[in-house]
Amino acid sequence: MVRRKPNSELEMKNLTPSVKHGGGSQMVWGCMSAVGVGNLHFIDGMMEKYMYLDILKQNFKQTAEKMGIMPHYKFYQDNDPNHNAHICRIWALYHCPQVIRTLAQSPDLNPIENI
């Protein structure tokens, strides 16, 4: 049992600081196929559509060639606003044989979280 003066529970001397979720995070773009995992791209700050497009331009084709799945592969991504941006959809139209879209935070994409 803890004894305090009435209404003193939120005073700094009575609080213990804590950090939730380990105190930090790192956003990473990655891809995978039945052959294996592709390149990882570490993202500084918040990702926006132009950054996502640059990541695709730098990594996507290179990774598909490295895996040996060119030119017959399907690009599978969720419905994140960055993925669904007009410039990213236009890029995918010209550079990917087939794009499969799913719901945002789809449970079908959970394996990518383990990369």
URRAPE-V109493 format. One record per pair of residues at least 12 apart in sequence whose C-alpha atoms are under 10 Angstrom apart, sorted by sequence separation. I is the first residue (numbers start at 1). J is the second residue. D is the distance in whole Angstrom. If there is no record, write none. Layout:
I:J:D
I:J:D
This chain:
28:40:7
29:41:5
30:42:9
43:55:9
28:41:6
29:42:6
42:55:10
27:41:9
28:42:5
29:43:7
41:55:7
27:42:6
28:43:6
40:55:10
41:56:10
60:75:10
26:42:7
27:43:5
28:44:9
26:43:7
27:44:7
41:58:9
75:92:8
84:101:9
26:44:8
27:45:8
29:47:10
41:59:8
83:101:9
26:45:9
27:46:8
28:47:10
39:58:10
40:59:8
27:47:8
39:59:7
75:95:10
38:59:9
39:60:8
75:96:7
79:100:10
80:101:10
83:104:10
38:60:9
74:96:7
75:97:8
76:98:9
77:99:8
78:100:8
79:101:6
80:102:9
29:52:9
39:62:8
40:63:10
73:96:8
74:97:7
75:98:6
76:99:6
77:100:6
78:101:6
79:102:6
80:103:8
81:104:9
38:62:9
39:63:6
71:95:10
72:96:9
73:97:7
74:98:5
75:99:5
76:100:5
77:101:5
78:102:5
79:103:5
80:104:5
30:55:10
38:63:5
39:64:10
71:96:8
72:97:7
73:98:7
74:99:6
75:100:6
76:101:6
77:102:6
78:103:5
79:104:5
80:105:8
29:55:8
37:63:9
38:64:8
70:96:10
71:97:7
72:98:9
73:99:9
74:100:7
75:101:8
76:102:8
77:103:9
78:104:5
79:105:8
29:56:9
37:64:10
38:65:10
39:66:9
70:97:10
77:104:9
78:105:7
79:106:9
31:59:9
38:66:8
77:105:10
78:106:7
30:59:9
31:60:8
37:66:10
38:67:7
53:82:9
77:106:9
78:107:10
29:59:9
30:60:9
37:67:8
52:82:7
53:83:9
78:108:9
32:63:9
33:64:9
35:66:10
36:67:7
51:82:9
52:83:7
77:108:10
78:109:8
31:63:8
32:64:9
35:67:6
49:81:8
50:82:8
53:85:9
56:88:9
76:108:10
77:109:8
30:63:10
31:64:9
34:67:9
35:68:8
48:81:9
49:82:5
52:85:10
76:109:9
33:67:8
35:69:8
48:82:6
49:83:7
53:87:8
54:88:10
57:91:9
61:95:8
32:67:9
34:69:10
47:82:8
48:83:9
49:84:9
50:85:9
52:87:10
53:88:6
56:91:9
57:92:10
60:95:9
61:96:9
33:69:9
49:85:6
52:88:8
53:89:9
56:92:9
60:96:9
48:85:9
49:86:9
50:87:8
49:87:8
50:88:8
53:91:8
57:95:9
49:88:7
53:92:9
56:95:10
33:73:9
33:74:10
33:75:10
33:76:10
31:75:10
32:76:10
31:76:9
31:77:10
37:112:9
40:115:9
38:115:9
37:115:8
32:111:9
33:112:10
32:112:7
31:112:7
30:112:7
29:112:10
30:113:9
32:115:8
31:115:8
28:113:10
30:115:7
29:115:9
28:115:9
